[in-house]
Amino acid sequence: MRWLLREVWGAMRLNRRRLFLTGIAVCWGMFILVVLLGTSAGLRTGVASSFHVNMPQLVSITANSTSLPWEGNPKNRRVELFIDDAVQLEASSIRRVAAVFPTVTQPCRISYGKENVSLNVTGCEPGFLDAAYSRVLDGRDINGFDMEGERNVIVINRLLGRQLFHDENPVGKIVRIYDIPFTVAGVCVNRFAEDITPMAYAPLSVMMAHFRPRGDIDAINVLADHLRTYHANDCLIADLHNFIAELKNVSPKDNKAVIVNNPCDYLIIAYSVFDGLNVFIWVVGIAILIAGIVGVGNIMLIAVKERTREFGTRLAMGADDSDIIKLVILESLIIVFAFGYIGIMTGVLSIRLISAVVGDSIETFRNPYADFWSVIVCNIILAVAGVIAGYLPARQATRLKPVDALK
């Protein structure tokens, strides 16, 4: 092996300028591929963060009147949801259901002193605020003790707090929903956007006791996770619809009686766009890299022709065809890998520089990076390309007859 490396190194030293110009093409192709992959990853991360693509989504199930007769029941039959339906859904084996939150929404008028605001108050269970992309800014969230003790507490968003309390701290203050006193337990804000409507949340048990004595609820909210494909999305919608339809004795084809409101469709579109973008980038990057590999192949052809007498002498002295093939392929691999790695490292450094310069200034472009598997694939491409670029000229060299080569 040592003699083989010495032979290759000697041949490469004789054609340094040609070797450098050929390697630049490979280096440039790999550099472009890595930079494109890194910027694509930064775009994917930024858009995913801006549109909450990587977060679980709330799928809402509501009920209405039937539009189809089913098992002796006429159409236009009123369908209602109850807490027990949510309990059974949470205990079911439907895939991708992370949590279930029954809710009621009651139009109310909240007053504090001379200020009053009309809005919808949502009765919910602990954990719903976090699932609905809200976080508690001051005070606390609704907890299990509020539910069990039916405490008259309420969590309001920052916009409602400004409308009722102006510059005062709302936490601990008493507001009235109609004539019922409620203590403000906390103030919440949307995690990703400024509040545009006043919102208020109270324990579900309290809202049920005051406004829904029959026990009916308005919606069952399902926290869905890992919806990355249209198939997974459609399967979840069908499973949820069929499960509630069976509970309520409704036709599985009746989409008006049981309504599944799924906001995840745009997430699937986003993933499809990202996947298409990645495919496009790989095609463009590999096309540029192939141009460089073709250059290497042409140079190896020229090198083989220039060394025809040398190879003829080797064959005449008893060298095998495999020795000539190894010699040419090894030279090709060294050229491709040496300049390819320079391109990879330059691309990675460029991506880090872009990340440091851009930072968080662009909302839809964050943390560009070249992931591990992309680099592995680049190495495989370099290896295959190097073998192909060297093998074809090497086979041509071995087909020469020693006598003809020596002439």
NUDOVEX-162484 format. One line per 8 residues: their letters; for each residue x negated, y negated, z of C-alpha. Coordinates in Angstrom, 3 decimals. Each point is the difference from the previous one (the first is absolute). Layout:
BEGIN
A) X:Y:Z ~ ... .
//
This chain:
BEGIN
MRWLLREV) 0.000:0.000:0.000 ~ -2.882:-2.336:0.770 ~ -1.489:0.346:-3.466 ~ 3.423:-0.659:-1.489 ~ 0.327:-3.251:1.901 ~ -3.517:-1.050:-1.057 ~ 0.850:0.661:-3.627 ~ 3.230:-2.002:0.218 .
WGAMRLNR) -1.686:-2.883:1.795 ~ -2.757:-0.135:-2.604 ~ 2.512:-0.093:-2.856 ~ 1.989:-2.744:1.700 ~ -3.086:-2.159:0.587 ~ -0.782:0.004:-3.711 ~ 3.359:-1.636:-0.830 ~ 0.644:-2.297:2.926 .
RRLFLTGI) 1.609:-2.855:-1.954 ~ 2.391:2.302:-1.843 ~ 0.743:1.822:3.218 ~ 0.828:-3.249:1.804 ~ 2.311:-1.292:-2.725 ~ 1.815:3.340:-0.145 ~ 0.383:0.195:3.764 ~ 1.450:-3.510:0.181 .
AVCWGMFI) 3.054:1.195:-1.945 ~ 0.598:2.814:2.511 ~ -0.606:-2.353:2.923 ~ 2.451:-2.573:-1.383 ~ 2.710:2.596:-0.645 ~ -0.237:1.392:3.546 ~ -0.120:-3.503:1.471 ~ 3.201:-1.000:-1.832 .
LVVLLGTS) 1.759:3.216:1.068 ~ -0.865:-0.437:3.700 ~ 0.940:-3.693:0.022 ~ 3.322:0.704:-1.730 ~ 0.801:2.769:2.493 ~ -0.932:-2.236:2.936 ~ 2.103:-2.944:-1.179 ~ 2.898:2.368:-0.670 .
AGLRTGVA) -0.263:1.295:3.569 ~ -0.048:-3.589:1.306 ~ 3.082:-0.844:-2.042 ~ 1.752:3.135:1.234 ~ -0.833:-0.780:3.632 ~ 1.107:-3.624:-0.312 ~ 3.304:0.764:-1.712 ~ 0.685:2.882:2.384 .
SSFHVNMP) -0.576:-2.327:2.955 ~ 2.101:-2.817:-1.462 ~ 2.965:2.207:-0.889 ~ -0.374:2.461:2.892 ~ -0.460:2.922:-2.396 ~ -1.834:2.155:2.527 ~ 2.538:-0.465:2.770 ~ 3.020:2.229:0.728 .
QLVSITAN) 3.218:-1.367:-1.469 ~ 3.488:-0.317:1.486 ~ 2.686:1.789:-1.973 ~ 3.505:-1.084:1.023 ~ 3.047:2.293:-0.110 ~ 3.470:-1.567:0.077 ~ 3.507:1.359:-0.555 ~ 3.053:-1.192:-1.922 .
STSLPWEG) 3.291:1.367:-1.296 ~ -0.073:3.166:-2.093 ~ 0.378:-0.289:-3.749 ~ 0.530:3.733:-0.640 ~ 2.376:2.529:1.606 ~ -1.755:2.826:1.805 ~ 1.260:3.239:1.618 ~ 3.608:-1.204:0.280 .
NPKNRRVE) -0.898:-3.513:1.144 ~ 1.213:-2.797:-2.286 ~ -2.175:-2.765:-1.359 ~ -0.069:-3.456:1.658 ~ -0.500:1.735:3.351 ~ -1.974:-2.176:2.419 ~ -3.364:1.475:1.026 ~ -1.625:-1.182:3.235 .
LFIDDAVQ) -3.408:0.649:1.512 ~ -0.579:0.759:3.683 ~ -3.048:0.285:2.233 ~ 0.376:3.774:0.032 ~ -0.559:0.000:-3.775 ~ -3.338:-1.732:0.527 ~ -0.936:2.508:2.722 ~ 0.743:2.940:-2.297 .
LEASSIRR) -1.952:-1.610:-2.846 ~ -3.043:-0.491:2.217 ~ 0.199:3.641:1.092 ~ 0.212:1.219:-3.600 ~ -2.904:1.420:-1.991 ~ 0.087:-2.582:-2.794 ~ -3.542:-0.760:-1.138 ~ -1.596:-3.444:0.203 .
VAAVFPTV) 2.384:-1.197:2.740 ~ -2.256:-1.538:2.657 ~ 2.704:-1.559:2.234 ~ 3.704:-0.850:0.008 ~ 1.527:-3.250:1.335 ~ 3.787:-0.483:0.209 ~ 1.009:-3.679:-0.070 ~ 3.069:-2.199:0.261 .
TQPCRISY) 0.214:-3.513:-1.412 ~ 2.447:-2.379:1.677 ~ 0.781:-3.569:-1.146 ~ -0.405:-2.156:3.106 ~ -0.419:-3.551:1.207 ~ -2.951:-0.549:2.343 ~ -0.072:-3.123:2.125 ~ -2.443:-1.666:2.365 .
GKENVSLN) 0.991:-3.300:1.547 ~ 1.311:-2.186:-2.807 ~ -1.588:2.094:-2.734 ~ 1.768:2.906:-1.690 ~ -0.791:2.139:-3.039 ~ 2.141:2.464:-1.956 ~ -1.840:3.133:-1.101 ~ 0.058:3.794:-0.077 .
VTGCEPGF) -1.291:1.689:3.155 ~ -1.486:3.449:-0.590 ~ 0.453:2.676:2.616 ~ -2.972:2.357:-0.188 ~ -2.140:2.473:1.911 ~ -3.605:-0.443:1.222 ~ -2.474:0.152:-2.870 ~ 2.340:-1.416:-2.634 .
LDAAYSRV) -1.667:-3.421:-0.039 ~ -3.382:1.488:-0.818 ~ 1.544:2.183:-2.729 ~ 1.677:-3.099:-1.457 ~ -3.375:-1.808:-0.343 ~ 0.434:-2.235:3.039 ~ -2.296:-0.496:2.955 ~ 0.641:-1.539:3.397 .
LDGRDING) -1.745:-3.353:0.215 ~ 0.957:-0.834:3.587 ~ 1.711:1.969:2.756 ~ 0.863:3.643:-0.686 ~ 1.928:2.314:-2.276 ~ 3.169:1.923:0.812 ~ -0.876:3.083:2.061 ~ 1.576:3.199:1.284 .
FDMEGERN) 1.044:-1.547:3.332 ~ 2.017:-2.620:-1.877 ~ 1.774:2.780:-1.884 ~ 0.697:2.181:3.037 ~ 1.049:-2.835:2.294 ~ 1.912:-1.872:-2.727 ~ -1.840:-3.185:0.886 ~ 1.158:-3.177:-1.689 .
VIVINRLL) -3.351:-0.921:-1.524 ~ -0.773:-1.338:-3.436 ~ -3.023:-0.473:-2.237 ~ 0.156:-2.956:-2.377 ~ -2.206:-1.002:-2.886 ~ -2.069:-3.160:0.062 ~ 2.338:-1.901:-2.326 ~ 2.990:0.575:2.286 .
GRQLFHDE) -2.113:-0.992:2.988 ~ -0.799:-3.351:-1.621 ~ 3.632:-0.607:-0.868 ~ 1.254:0.710:3.535 ~ -2.885:-1.056:2.231 ~ -2.033:-2.410:-2.132 ~ -3.339:-0.324:1.838 ~ 0.968:2.058:3.067 .
NPVGKIVR) -1.222:3.543:0.594 ~ 3.063:2.229:-0.577 ~ -1.208:2.972:2.059 ~ 2.040:0.375:3.171 ~ 2.685:-2.491:-1.057 ~ 3.686:0.943:0.044 ~ 1.953:-0.257:-3.237 ~ 3.628:0.850:-0.615 .
IYDIPFTV) 1.416:2.202:-2.695 ~ 3.554:-1.266:0.104 ~ 0.514:0.020:3.799 ~ -2.411:2.840:0.773 ~ -3.332:-1.075:1.566 ~ -3.172:1.520:-1.438 ~ -3.568:-0.468:1.232 ~ -2.598:-0.697:-2.677 .
AGVCVNRF) -2.572:2.781:0.471 ~ -2.297:-0.892:-2.878 ~ -0.678:-1.924:-3.168 ~ -0.926:1.863:-3.175 ~ -1.332:-0.943:-3.434 ~ -0.206:1.762:-3.313 ~ -3.427:1.556:-0.515 ~ -0.368:-1.105:-3.586 .
AEDITPMA) 2.181:-3.026:-0.719 ~ 1.480:-3.079:1.612 ~ 3.494:0.518:1.432 ~ 2.625:-1.510:-2.305 ~ 3.148:0.959:1.959 ~ 0.680:0.067:3.748 ~ -0.033:3.547:1.385 ~ 0.829:1.556:3.354 .
YAPLSVMM) -0.276:3.558:1.335 ~ 1.717:1.547:3.011 ~ 0.018:3.530:1.473 ~ 2.254:2.276:-2.022 ~ 1.765:1.270:3.134 ~ 0.905:-3.573:1.003 ~ 1.352:-0.896:-3.436 ~ 2.001:3.220:-0.094 .
AHFRPRGD) 1.497:-0.667:3.439 ~ 1.001:-3.578:-0.834 ~ 0.963:0.212:-3.668 ~ 0.307:3.645:-1.100 ~ 1.925:1.916:2.653 ~ 0.976:2.636:-2.600 ~ -3.659:0.953:-0.420 ~ -0.252:-0.712:-3.733 .
IDAINVLA) -3.215:-1.456:-1.442 ~ -0.755:-1.953:-3.160 ~ -3.131:1.741:-1.264 ~ -2.483:2.772:0.570 ~ -3.516:-1.221:-0.748 ~ -2.545:2.646:-0.921 ~ -3.722:-0.731:0.252 ~ -1.411:1.795:-3.062 .
DHLRTYHA) -3.669:0.729:-0.525 ~ -2.202:1.295:-2.853 ~ 2.280:-1.028:-2.855 ~ -2.639:-0.216:-2.732 ~ 1.825:1.556:-2.968 ~ 3.383:-0.284:-1.677 ~ 0.633:3.671:0.780 ~ -0.564:-0.441:3.741 .
NDCLIADL) 2.155:-3.133:-0.016 ~ 2.876:1.658:-1.858 ~ -0.172:3.106:2.190 ~ 0.262:-2.067:3.184 ~ 2.999:-1.980:-1.302 ~ 1.769:3.209:-1.064 ~ -0.752:1.768:3.318 ~ 1.267:-2.917:2.094 .
HNFIAELK) 3.119:-0.451:-2.121 ~ 0.876:3.700:0.010 ~ -0.591:0.342:3.746 ~ 2.319:-2.887:0.941 ~ 2.539:1.039:-2.665 ~ 0.184:3.463:1.562 ~ 0.409:-1.469:3.485 ~ 2.810:-2.281:-1.170 .
NVSPKDNK) 1.661:2.617:-2.247 ~ -0.611:-2.076:-3.123 ~ -0.736:1.120:-3.551 ~ -3.765:0.174:-0.680 ~ 0.663:-1.920:-3.221 ~ 1.779:-2.851:1.776 ~ -2.627:-2.767:0.057 ~ 2.511:-2.618:1.151 .
AVIVNNPC) 0.994:1.754:3.216 ~ -3.586:0.525:1.178 ~ -2.423:-2.694:-1.162 ~ -3.764:0.416:0.333 ~ -1.738:-3.365:-0.389 ~ -3.626:0.755:-0.780 ~ -2.481:-2.895:-0.399 ~ -2.826:2.408:-0.858 .
DYLIIAYS) 0.534:-0.079:-3.761 ~ -2.265:-3.009:-0.462 ~ -2.707:1.785:1.985 ~ 0.096:2.924:-2.400 ~ -0.307:-2.452:-2.888 ~ -3.000:-1.589:1.718 ~ -1.718:3.375:0.392 ~ 0.702:0.824:-3.662 .
VFDGLNVF) -1.536:-3.305:-1.094 ~ -3.071:0.656:2.160 ~ -0.408:3.510:-1.400 ~ 0.331:-1.294:-3.562 ~ -2.540:-2.732:0.733 ~ -2.480:2.545:1.355 ~ 0.400:2.190:-3.094 ~ -0.563:-3.036:-2.242 .
IWVVGIAI) -3.111:-0.997:1.940 ~ -1.458:3.506:-0.201 ~ 0.662:0.121:-3.758 ~ -1.617:-3.393:-0.598 ~ -2.944:0.694:2.299 ~ -0.710:3.434:-1.441 ~ 0.287:-1.383:-3.541 ~ -2.674:-2.582:0.811 .
LIAGIVGV) -2.123:2.689:1.650 ~ 0.366:2.302:-3.013 ~ -1.439:-2.756:-2.186 ~ -3.094:0.050:2.182 ~ -0.169:3.812:-0.021 ~ 0.212:0.038:-3.787 ~ -2.990:-2.344:0.004 ~ -1.895:2.457:2.185 .
GNIMLIAV) 0.900:2.839:-2.366 ~ -1.230:-1.950:-3.002 ~ -3.264:-0.852:1.719 ~ -0.495:3.660:0.921 ~ 0.563:0.944:-3.651 ~ -2.647:-2.485:-1.050 ~ -2.344:1.264:2.718 ~ 0.504:3.598:-1.152 .
KERTREFG) -0.812:-0.919:-3.598 ~ -3.114:-1.888:1.074 ~ -1.146:3.021:2.018 ~ 0.747:2.570:-2.698 ~ -3.678:0.950:-0.403 ~ -0.373:0.271:3.794 ~ 3.013:2.299:0.332 ~ -1.195:2.060:-2.984 .
TRLAMGAD) -3.357:0.469:1.688 ~ 1.699:1.061:3.249 ~ 2.154:2.524:-1.837 ~ -3.019:1.323:-1.914 ~ -1.852:0.506:3.274 ~ 2.815:2.123:1.411 ~ 2.337:-2.505:1.681 ~ 3.651:1.089:0.236 .
DSDIIKLV) 2.924:-1.976:-1.324 ~ 1.126:-0.476:3.611 ~ -3.278:-1.805:0.811 ~ 0.639:-2.578:-2.727 ~ 3.640:-0.383:1.071 ~ -0.996:-0.509:3.648 ~ -2.574:-2.596:-0.993 ~ 2.442:-2.106:-2.026 .
ILESLIIV) 2.966:0.374:2.371 ~ -2.114:-0.901:3.034 ~ -1.207:-3.159:-1.719 ~ 3.579:-0.910:-0.898 ~ 1.229:0.651:3.572 ~ -2.773:-2.120:1.504 ~ 0.865:-2.915:-2.289 ~ 3.749:0.262:0.632 .
FAFGYIGI) -0.230:0.500:3.770 ~ -2.697:-2.611:0.614 ~ 1.768:-2.781:-1.860 ~ 3.453:1.290:0.999 ~ -0.854:-0.281:3.687 ~ -1.342:-3.489:-0.543 ~ 3.374:-0.859:-1.538 ~ 1.891:1.613:2.889 .
MTGVLSIR) -2.013:-1.778:2.699 ~ 0.211:-3.337:-1.828 ~ 3.758:0.459:-0.338 ~ 0.436:0.833:3.702 ~ -2.065:-3.030:1.019 ~ 2.018:-2.207:-2.354 ~ 3.249:1.264:1.547 ~ -1.284:-0.784:3.498 .
LISAVVGD) -1.026:-3.452:-1.159 ~ 3.452:-0.603:-1.488 ~ 1.620:1.163:3.239 ~ -2.201:-2.333:2.065 ~ 0.663:-2.991:-2.259 ~ 3.749:0.516:-0.465 ~ 0.789:1.192:3.537 ~ 3.702:-0.456:0.776 .
SIETFRNP) 0.456:-3.061:-2.195 ~ 1.954:1.965:-2.622 ~ 2.998:1.734:1.532 ~ 0.358:2.619:-2.746 ~ -3.721:0.851:-0.160 ~ -1.609:1.317:3.173 ~ -2.910:2.228:0.973 ~ -1.184:1.281:-3.398 .
YADFWSVI) -1.992:3.194:0.365 ~ -1.418:2.931:-1.971 ~ 1.337:3.110:1.684 ~ -2.020:3.174:0.540 ~ 1.834:2.173:-2.509 ~ -0.363:-2.577:-2.764 ~ -3.778:0.050:0.494 ~ 0.036:3.822:-0.045 .
VCNIILAV) 1.930:-0.029:-3.290 ~ -2.520:-2.500:-1.405 ~ -2.824:2.388:0.920 ~ 1.767:2.878:-1.728 ~ 0.502:-2.141:-3.101 ~ -3.700:-0.900:0.007 ~ -1.048:3.645:0.331 ~ 2.281:1.211:-2.793 .
AGVIAGYL) -0.938:-2.911:-2.243 ~ -3.709:0.543:0.592 ~ 0.219:3.704:-0.843 ~ 2.009:-0.654:-3.176 ~ -2.271:-2.850:-1.117 ~ -3.062:2.252:0.401 ~ 1.361:3.395:-1.071 ~ 1.045:-0.894:-3.546 .
PARQATRL) -3.404:-1.442:-1.006 ~ -1.735:2.879:1.822 ~ 1.964:2.620:-1.970 ~ -1.024:-1.750:-3.202 ~ -3.636:0.208:1.067 ~ 0.176:3.738:0.730 ~ 1.442:0.760:-3.441 ~ -3.237:-1.120:-1.649 .
KPVDALK) -2.333:2.698:-1.208 ~ -3.500:-0.426:1.465 ~ -1.597:0.022:-3.479 ~ 2.298:-2.729:-1.284 ~ -0.494:-2.041:3.160 ~ -3.780:0.183:-0.288 ~ 0.116:-1.235:-3.596 .
//
